[in-house]
Amino acid sequence: MDTLQGMRVWVRVIETGSFTAAAQSLDLSTAQVSRLVSELEQQLQARLMHRTTRRLALTEAGERYLQRCRQILTQVDEASAEARGAHLTPSGRLRLHSLTGLGLHITPLIARYCERYPQVVIELTLSQRNPDPLEEGQDVVITFARELPDSQLVAQPLGQLYSVVCASADYLRRHGVPQRPDDLHRHRCLRLLDPIYADTWVFRDADGEHSILPGQTFQVNVAESLAKAAQAGMGICLLPFFVAAQPLREGRLLRVLPQHRLQERGIYALYPSRLFLDAKIKTWVDFLRAELPLAFAEDERVLEAPEHWANPQLLHNE
């Protein structure tokens, strides 16, 4: 039998004082109520009450069991209400994972989300790999890819990512400003060691396709560190646009070959299921879909501003 249902029916019998009244309140027949109470007693191997034609009287075991049943049913009802409310009110721990560079970029957005939903506690993990949300207990994984592999995960698109060529003004004064992709063969090109990015830089223009393989002078697996190396004058690098925007804005880097965008791919929020989606997951993904493109648009305005491009004439005159 369903023990929980038996508990509910028996407690209602005691509260209403009769099998008939309990049956009416539960939309059951009196026979069904009687059968469920009998099955409960049979399962417990204990008599819970004495029945007469005029009244019901609890046994000693019934009195103890009634107290326990009320406690259990209250906890079950509270747990059910909390679970039902999970898709209505954002609250609890939200476990997020992001690739390192992108995660640093969205941290200010997390702060704004927490202001809007103060009952949500964010647990953010950054790494240079994409975990399986189901295996590692992540609620949402934020990643980027040219094509996503087939999986049971829901993938919500958040925008587009691409990389741009950058170098410091000091390096460009010493070594010259590349005017065409093929000019990069004569420069020190720094390499981002990351399985998500291709080793080869592929440029496409009216003259065809140009492939540049960065040298062995400097290699690192974090884009922010690569930007620091370029700022120090070590060479020319390829950076995700959201990483390049800040040093470009501050004049620590200049954009080279600004007509080119490389390594274009989509950004996605991955999570396990659409069914009964928890409110904290839904509101976070909706928030990202609305706010991340706005943040990217600000970065892209920096990239498209000619004052942040390498100008051979201005560099020569400095």
Protein Blocks (a to p, Z undefined) as FASTA:
>chain_A
ZZklmmmmmmmmmmnopaklmmmmnopafklmmmmmmmmmmmnopafbdcdfkbccddfk
lmmmmmmmmmmmmmmmmmmmmmmmmmmmggdjddddddfklmmmmmmmmmmmmmmmmmbc
cdddddfbdcdfklnopabdcdddfbdcddfbdcddfbdcdddddddfklmmmnopafbf
klmmmpccdddddfkbcfbdcdddfkbcadddddfkbccfbfklmmmmmmnonaccdddf
klmmmmmmnopaccehklbcehiacdddddfbfghpafklmmmmmmmmmmmmmmmmmmmm
mmmpmklpccfklmmmZZ
